[in-house]
């Protein structure tokens, strides 16, 4: 493929930048030339090594005028080779200044956060062991290729290896830890990578659990009392509907005694009348 140079000064792109992220995604962006007209269009071609052929961008980023101002790539492989980028342009068939760049891809990779950050604290020894795994990459296999910055209570510590012992742990305090990675003498970007999600440990977690228990216990107690109260009312209603048998030995009241005496007197008079008539 033939790329012609030349063209008017100020028509070439400016501020060409490429970044690799999430292991295999790459974005390249640029600014339109300072003297380029609105109908100027740019085209990016690249190859990952001298042995490959140039390929054009398949997913351009466009500005409000429809001009290409960047490109998105997927499935990018990082190797210890120099990638070759070319950005040319056209304007009504006229050539615009060519931009050319040579980049080692590992130098533009934004490292992902360290993985699986965990904290295990021992109250008796006042120590916490913080562990993690290296960031994901497509070309680095040795864990020793990374060093880390471990930040606890806004204080950073540079660590080699995949663990750190925090010796100032207090059960009465709340802590937060976050970690990021960089190069340790391998083919890795020397800029710091992305931070891991902060992991909290210490008093706040214990307080949270205690708070839940303080809420749960009164609720359970109130529920139990409600069941007991409802059961008591039910038993009272049930016993009120059952008829009670008369007690033959209960003591007669004065009114009952007078009524019984009159009945006996009437019965006696009736028996005397019957004897006389007979």
C-alpha positions in Angstrom: 0.0 0.0 0.0 1.4 3.4 -1.0 1.2 6.3 1.4 2.2 9.6 0.1 3.7 12.4 2.2 3.8 16.1 1.6 0.8 18.3 1.8 0.1 21.6 3.4 1.6 22.4 6.8 -0.9 22.0 9.7 -3.1 19.6 7.9 -1.7 16.5 9.6 -3.3 15.2 12.7 -2.0 16.3 16.1 -1.8 14.6 19.6 -1.9 11.0 18.4 -2.3 8.8 21.5 -3.1 5.0 21.8 -4.0 3.2 25.0 -4.5 -0.6 25.6 -7.0 -1.5 28.3 -8.8 -4.6 29.6 -6.1 -6.8 28.2 -6.9 -6.7 24.5 -8.8 -3.5 23.7 -7.1 -0.5 22.2 -8.2 3.1 21.5 -6.2 5.5 19.3 -7.3 9.1 19.2 -6.1 12.3 17.5 -7.0 15.9 16.9 -7.8 17.4 13.5 -4.9 19.4 11.9 -5.0 23.1 12.9 -5.3 24.2 9.3 -7.4 21.3 8.0 -10.8 22.2 6.5 -14.1 20.7 7.5 -14.2 18.4 4.5 -10.8 16.8 5.4 -11.1 13.1 6.2 -8.4 11.0 8.0 -7.7 7.2 7.7 -5.7 5.1 10.1 -3.6 2.1 9.0 -1.4 0.0 11.2 0.5 -3.3 11.6 1.9 -5.1 14.7 5.2 -6.0 13.2 7.4 -5.4 10.1 6.3 -8.8 8.6 2.6 -8.0 8.6 0.7 -5.9 6.1 -1.1 -2.7 6.9 -4.7 -2.9 7.8 -7.2 -0.1 8.0 -9.3 0.8 11.1 -12.7 -0.9 11.0 -14.4 1.1 13.8 -13.7 4.8 13.5 -14.5 7.5 16.1 -16.1 10.6 14.5 -16.6 14.2 15.5 -19.7 16.3 15.0 -18.6 16.9 11.4 -18.3 13.2 10.6 -14.5 13.4 10.5 -12.5 10.5 11.8 -10.8 11.4 15.1 -10.0 8.0 16.5 -10.3 4.2 16.1 -11.3 1.4 18.4 -9.6 -2.0 18.2 -10.3 -5.4 19.7 -8.3 -8.6 20.2 -5.0 -6.7 20.2 -2.0 -8.9 21.0 0.9 -7.4 22.9 4.3 -8.5 21.8 7.9 -7.3 22.2 7.7 -5.7 18.7 7.2 -2.3 17.4 3.8 -1.5 16.0 3.7 0.9 13.0 0.8 3.5 12.7 0.1 5.7 9.7 -2.7 8.3 9.5 -3.2 9.9 6.1 -6.0 12.1 4.8 -7.7 13.4 1.7 -9.5 16.7 0.8 -11.2 16.8 -2.5 -8.6 14.4 -3.9 -5.7 16.5 -2.6 -3.1 14.9 -0.3 -2.8 16.0 3.3 0.3 15.7 5.5 1.0 12.1 6.7 1.4 11.2 10.4 3.6 8.3 11.3 4.2 6.7 14.7 6.2 3.7 16.0 5.0 2.3 19.4 5.9 -0.7 21.6 2.5 -1.9 22.6 3.4 -3.0 26.2 4.4 0.6 26.9 0.9 1.9 26.3 -1.0 -0.8 28.3 -3.1 0.4 31.2 -2.8 -2.4 33.7 -6.0 -3.8 35.1 -6.4 -3.8 38.9 -4.9 -6.7 41.0 -7.4 -9.5 41.4 -9.1 -11.2 44.4 -8.0 -8.8 47.1 -8.7 -10.5 50.5 -8.0 -9.5 54.2 -7.7 -12.0 57.0 -7.3 -10.5 60.5 -6.2 -12.2 63.7 -7.5 -10.3 66.8 -5.1 -11.9 69.2 -1.9 -10.9 67.3 -3.3 -7.6 65.9 -2.1 -8.6 62.5 -4.0 -8.7 59.1 -2.8 -10.6 56.1 -3.7 -8.9 52.8 -3.4 -11.1 49.7 -4.1 -10.6 46.0 -3.3 -11.9 42.6 -1.5 -10.2 39.7 -3.5 -8.1 37.1 -4.7 -9.7 33.9 -2.4 -9.4 30.9 -2.0 -11.2 27.6 1.8 -11.3 27.5 3.1 -11.5 31.1 3.1 -14.9 32.9 5.5 -14.4 35.8 4.1 -12.9 39.0 7.5 -11.4 39.8 7.1 -9.0 36.9 4.9 -6.7 39.0 5.3 -4.6 42.1 2.4 -3.0 43.9 1.3 0.0 45.9 -0.8 -0.9 48.9 -2.7 2.0 50.4 -4.2 1.7 53.9 -5.5 4.7 55.7 -4.2 6.9 52.9 -0.7 5.7 53.5 1.0 3.9 50.6 3.6 1.1 50.8 5.5 -0.3 47.8 5.4 -4.1 47.9 6.9 -6.9 45.8 5.1 -10.2 46.0 1.4 -11.0 46.4 0.8 -10.4 50.1 1.4 -7.9 52.9 1.2 -8.1 56.7 -0.6 -5.1 58.3 0.7 -5.0 61.9 -1.2 -2.0 63.3 -4.6 -3.6 63.3 -7.0 -2.5 66.0 -10.4 -4.1 66.5 -11.8 -0.7 67.5 -11.0 0.9 64.1 -12.3 0.7 60.6 -9.8 0.3 57.7 -9.9 0.3 53.9 -7.3 -1.1 51.5 -6.7 -0.6 47.8 -3.9 -1.9 45.5 -2.5 -1.1 42.1 0.4 -2.5 40.0 3.3 -1.4 37.8 6.4 -2.8 36.2 9.1 -4.7 38.1 11.7 -5.1 35.4 9.8 -6.9 32.7 8.0 -5.8 29.5 5.3 -3.9 31.4 4.2 -0.3 31.3 6.1 1.6 34.0 3.0 3.8 34.8 0.8 2.7 37.6 -2.3 0.7 36.6 -5.9 1.0 37.8 -6.8 0.8 41.5 -8.6 -2.3 42.9 -12.0 -1.8 44.5 -11.4 -0.7 48.1 -11.9 -3.6 50.6 -13.1 -2.6 54.1 -12.2 -4.4 57.3 -12.3 -3.8 61.1 -14.8 -2.3 63.5 -17.3 -1.2 61.0 -18.1 -4.7 59.8 -18.5 -5.9 63.4 -20.7 -3.0 64.2 -22.9 -3.7 61.2 -23.4 -7.3 62.3 -24.2 -6.2 65.9 -26.6 -3.6 64.6 -28.5 -6.2 62.7 -28.7 -8.4 65.8 -29.9 -5.5 68.0 -32.8 -5.0 65.5 -33.6 -8.6 65.0 -33.8 -9.7 68.7 -36.5 -7.1 69.7 -38.5 -8.0 66.6 -38.4 -11.7 67.4 -39.3 -11.0 71.1 -42.3 -8.8 70.0 -43.5 -11.5 67.6 -43.3 -14.1 70.4 -45.3 -11.9 72.8 -47.9 -11.4 70.1 -48.4 -15.1 69.6 -48.7 -15.7 73.4 -51.3 -12.9 73.7 -53.3 -14.2 70.8 -53.2 -17.7 72.2 -54.4 -16.5 75.7 -57.4 -14.7 74.1 -58.3 -17.8 72.1 -58.3 -20.0 75.2 -60.5 -17.6 77.1 -63.1 -17.5 74.3 -63.1 -21.2 74.0 -63.6 -21.8 77.8 -66.5 -19.2 77.9 -68.5 -21.2 75.4 -68.5 -24.5 77.3 -71.5 -24.8 79.8 -70.6 -25.4 83.4 -72.4 -28.3 85.3 -74.3 -27.4 88.4 -72.7 -28.2 91.7 -75.2 -30.2 93.8 -73.4 -29.5 96.9 -73.2 -25.7 96.6 -74.6 -23.7 99.5 -78.2 -22.4 99.2 -78.7 -18.7 99.3 -81.5 -17.1 101.6 -83.8 -16.7 98.6 -83.3 -20.3 97.6 -84.0 -21.5 101.2 -87.3 -19.6 101.3 -88.5 -21.0 98.0 -87.6 -24.5 99.1 -89.5 -24.1 102.4 -92.7 -22.9 100.6 -92.6 -25.8 98.2 -92.3 -28.3 101.1 -95.2 -26.6 103.0 -97.5 -26.7 100.0 -96.7 -30.4 99.4 -97.5 -31.2 103.1 -100.9 -29.4 103.0 -101.8 -31.2 99.8 -101.1 -34.6 101.4 -103.4 -33.7 104.4 -106.3 -32.8 102.2 -106.0 -36.0 100.3 -106.1 -38.1 103.6 -109.3 -36.3 104.9 -111.2 -36.8 101.6 -110.4 -40.4 101.6 
